[in-house]
Amino acid sequence: MASCAAYHEFPRTRTHERSLRPLGGALTTDLKILVGLLALAMSTMLVYSLSGARQKPDRLASAAHGSFVFGSFLSGWLYWFTHPVVRAAVVLRLSPTAFNLVGVAFGWAAGFLFATEHVALAGWSVLLGGVADVLDGRIARAMGIADARGAFLDSTLDRFAEVGVFVGLVLLLRNSALGAGLAAAALGGSLLVSYARARGQSQGVVCKIGVMQRAERLLLVGFGALFDPAVSAQWGSGRPGTLLVPLLALMVVGALGTAIFRTLWIARDLQDTDSQ
């Protein structure tokens, strides 16, 4: 019986051993930082709402962006909150492309951190990459240098960043066929959402409808990674993925559903155009 138990026991990595300890140390620090940032966000949202900034038109908004599933209030607040960084970048003449490249670096850093089971740090890297992604286009428009080349680089480099993140998730969940499969499917769905829109635009059809666009995917993976170590330690086996796997399943459903919907919507629109 002893040999049988030893045969079925999963090997424990350093991350596994850390996650089986009581919630403390680095994990508590991550959660404290997150709670502090959420408190800051809530307080600044109150200022944003009461100051009248919400009612002012956003002159740096881009018509190319789709709707944000969590509402226009949150997206408007984020643009308002990060505007001082945009102004500083304009004064310092920082290139928007530099922010694109920073986003890619954070994406691949997150992938490496996922692969080496530093899940919470990977979550921070994903979220910081998302902030860089928000800033690049707004800085370009503030400088008056937004052009087709910049839009192409922005969209393409975003895909490079996503590949880095999801490859890291596949490696993190490699011991689970379900987890690794969902991470791979989430990558495929993410790329298909973007490809369907880009291919439609190349045919003269703009389709921004759907959920699980880039912003939603970043938030799910980023915050999911921050909370996953605590959830895995308390309600799972201690190994990473207790929270991330169901979130990836949600992402797969949303992303593939959006990609399928966009494909059918664009195809129908093109058919109507051809029949005229």
C-alpha positions in Angstrom: 0.0 0.0 0.0 2.9 2.4 0.8 4.4 1.9 -2.6 1.1 2.4 -4.3 0.6 5.7 -2.4 4.1 6.9 -3.4 3.4 6.0 -7.0 0.2 8.2 -7.2 1.7 11.2 -5.3 2.3 14.2 -7.6 5.8 15.6 -7.5 6.0 18.7 -5.5 7.8 21.7 -7.0 9.1 24.7 -5.0 6.0 26.6 -5.9 3.8 23.7 -4.8 5.6 23.6 -1.4 5.2 27.4 -1.0 1.5 27.2 -1.8 0.8 24.5 0.8 2.0 26.8 3.6 -0.4 29.1 5.4 -1.2 32.3 3.6 1.7 34.5 4.5 5.0 35.9 3.2 5.1 36.8 -0.5 1.5 35.7 -1.1 0.1 38.0 1.6 2.3 40.8 0.2 0.8 40.3 -3.3 -2.8 40.4 -1.9 -2.0 43.4 0.3 -0.7 45.3 -2.7 -3.7 44.3 -4.7 -6.1 45.4 -2.0 -4.3 48.7 -1.7 -4.5 49.3 -5.5 -8.2 48.4 -5.5 -8.8 50.9 -2.7 -6.9 53.5 -4.7 -8.9 52.7 -7.7 -12.2 53.0 -5.8 -11.3 56.3 -4.3 -10.1 57.8 -7.7 -13.3 56.5 -9.3 -15.2 58.5 -6.8 -13.2 61.6 -7.7 -13.7 60.9 -11.4 -17.4 60.6 -11.0 -17.9 63.6 -8.7 -15.5 66.0 -10.4 -17.4 66.0 -13.7 -14.5 64.5 -15.6 -16.8 61.7 -16.7 -19.0 64.2 -18.6 -16.1 65.7 -20.6 -15.5 64.3 -24.1 -12.4 62.2 -24.5 -10.5 63.8 -27.3 -8.0 61.0 -27.4 -10.7 58.2 -27.8 -10.3 56.0 -30.8 -13.3 54.9 -32.9 -11.4 51.7 -33.8 -11.8 50.3 -30.3 -14.7 48.0 -29.6 -17.1 48.2 -26.6 -15.7 47.3 -23.2 -17.8 44.5 -21.7 -17.4 45.9 -18.1 -18.9 49.2 -19.1 -17.9 52.6 -20.4 -17.5 54.0 -16.8 -14.5 51.8 -16.1 -12.8 52.4 -19.4 -13.4 56.2 -19.1 -12.0 56.1 -15.6 -8.9 54.3 -16.7 -8.2 56.7 -19.5 -8.7 59.6 -17.1 -6.5 58.0 -14.4 -3.6 57.3 -16.9 -3.8 60.7 -18.6 -1.0 62.2 -16.5 1.3 59.5 -17.9 0.2 60.4 -21.4 1.0 64.1 -20.8 4.4 63.2 -19.4 5.2 61.0 -22.4 4.2 63.9 -24.7 6.5 66.3 -22.9 9.4 63.9 -22.9 8.7 63.0 -26.5 8.6 59.3 -25.8 7.8 57.2 -28.8 4.4 55.3 -28.8 6.2 52.4 -30.3 8.4 52.2 -27.2 5.2 51.5 -25.2 4.2 48.8 -27.7 7.6 47.1 -27.2 7.2 47.5 -23.4 3.9 45.7 -23.7 5.5 42.9 -25.6 8.3 42.6 -23.0 5.7 42.4 -20.2 3.8 39.7 -22.2 6.8 37.5 -22.7 8.0 38.2 -19.1 4.6 37.0 -18.0 4.9 33.9 -20.1 8.3 33.1 -18.5 6.9 33.7 -15.0 4.0 31.4 -15.7 6.3 28.7 -17.1 8.5 28.9 -14.0 5.4 28.9 -11.7 5.7 32.4 -10.4 2.0 32.9 -11.0 1.3 36.1 -9.0 4.2 37.9 -10.6 3.0 36.8 -14.0 -0.4 38.4 -13.2 1.3 41.7 -12.4 3.2 41.5 -15.6 0.1 40.8 -17.6 -1.7 43.8 -16.1 1.3 46.1 -16.6 1.5 45.1 -20.2 -2.2 46.0 -20.5 -1.5 49.5 -19.1 1.3 49.9 -21.7 -1.2 48.8 -24.4 -3.7 51.4 -23.2 -1.1 54.2 -23.4 0.5 53.7 -26.8 -2.4 54.7 -29.0 -3.4 57.6 -26.7 0.1 59.0 -26.7 0.3 58.8 -30.5 -3.0 60.7 -30.8 -1.9 63.2 -28.3 1.2 63.8 -30.3 -0.7 64.0 -33.5 1.3 61.2 -35.1 -1.3 58.4 -35.2 -1.1 56.8 -38.6 -1.7 53.5 -40.4 1.9 52.2 -39.6 1.4 52.8 -35.9 -2.0 51.0 -35.9 -0.5 48.1 -37.7 2.4 47.8 -35.3 0.1 48.2 -32.3 -2.2 45.4 -33.4 0.5 43.0 -34.5 2.7 43.5 -31.4 -0.3 42.9 -29.2 -0.6 39.4 -30.8 3.1 38.8 -30.0 2.5 39.7 -26.4 -0.5 37.4 -26.2 1.4 34.5 -27.6 4.0 34.9 -24.9 1.4 34.9 -22.1 -0.5 31.9 -23.4 2.5 29.8 -24.2 3.6 30.3 -20.6 0.1 29.2 -19.4 0.4 26.1 -21.5 3.7 25.3 -19.8 2.3 26.1 -16.3 -0.6 23.7 -16.8 1.4 21.1 -18.8 0.6 18.4 -16.2 -3.1 18.8 -16.8 -4.4 17.8 -20.2 -7.5 19.9 -19.6 -5.6 22.9 -18.3 -3.0 22.9 -21.1 -5.7 22.3 -23.7 -7.8 25.2 -22.5 -4.8 27.5 -22.5 -4.0 26.5 -26.1 -7.7 26.9 -27.1 -7.7 30.4 -25.4 -4.7 31.4 -27.4 -6.4 30.2 -30.6 -9.7 32.0 -29.7 -7.8 35.2 -28.9 -6.1 35.2 -32.3 -9.3 34.3 -34.1 -11.2 37.2 -32.5 -8.6 39.6 -33.8 -8.1 37.9 -37.2 -11.9 37.9 -38.0 -12.0 41.6 -37.4 -8.9 42.4 -39.3 -9.9 40.2 -42.2 -13.3 41.8 -42.3 -11.8 45.3 -42.3 -9.6 44.3 -45.2 -12.8 43.6 -47.1 -14.4 46.9 -46.1 -16.5 45.5 -43.2 -16.0 46.7 -39.7 -17.2 44.4 -36.9 -16.3 45.3 -33.3 -19.1 43.3 -31.7 -18.5 40.6 -29.2 -17.0 39.8 -25.8 -13.6 38.6 -24.7 -11.7 41.2 -26.6 -8.2 42.0 -25.6 -9.0 44.2 -22.5 -11.3 41.5 -21.1 -8.7 38.8 -21.7 -6.0 40.7 -20.0 -8.2 41.4 -16.9 -9.2 37.7 -16.6 -5.7 36.4 -16.9 -4.1 39.1 -14.9 -6.4 39.1 -11.9 -7.0 35.4 -12.2 -3.2 34.9 -11.8 -3.0 37.2 -8.8 -5.7 35.2 -6.9 -4.9 31.8 -8.2 -2.1 31.0 -5.6 -4.5 31.7 -2.7 -7.4 29.9 -4.2 -5.2 26.9 -5.1 -3.8 26.7 -1.6 -7.2 27.0 0.2 -9.5 25.0 -2.1 -7.3 23.1 -4.5 -4.4 20.6 -4.4 -1.9 23.4 -3.9 -0.8 23.2 -7.5 -1.4 26.3 -9.7 -4.5 26.4 -11.8 -7.5 26.0 -9.5 -8.8 29.4 -10.5 -7.0 29.9 -13.8 -8.4 26.8 -15.4 -12.1 27.7 -15.1 -11.3 31.3 -16.1 -9.6 29.9 -19.2 -12.7 27.8 -19.9 -14.8 31.0 -19.7 -12.3 32.8 -22.0 -12.4 29.9 -24.6 -16.2 30.1 -24.7 -16.3 33.9 -25.0 -13.4 34.2 -27.5 -14.5 31.3 -29.8 -18.1 32.5 -29.6 -17.1 36.0 -30.5 -14.9 34.7 -33.4 -17.7 32.6 -34.7 -20.2 35.4 -34.4 -17.9 37.8 -36.2 -17.2 35.3 -39.0 -20.9 34.8 -39.6 -21.8 38.5 -39.3 -19.0 39.6 -41.7 -19.8 36.8 -44.2 -23.5 37.8 -44.2 -22.6 41.4 -44.7 -20.3 40.6 -47.6 -23.0 38.4 -49.2 -25.5 41.2 -49.0 -23.0 43.6 -50.6 -22.2 41.1 -53.4 -25.9 40.6 -54.1 -26.5 44.3 -54.6 
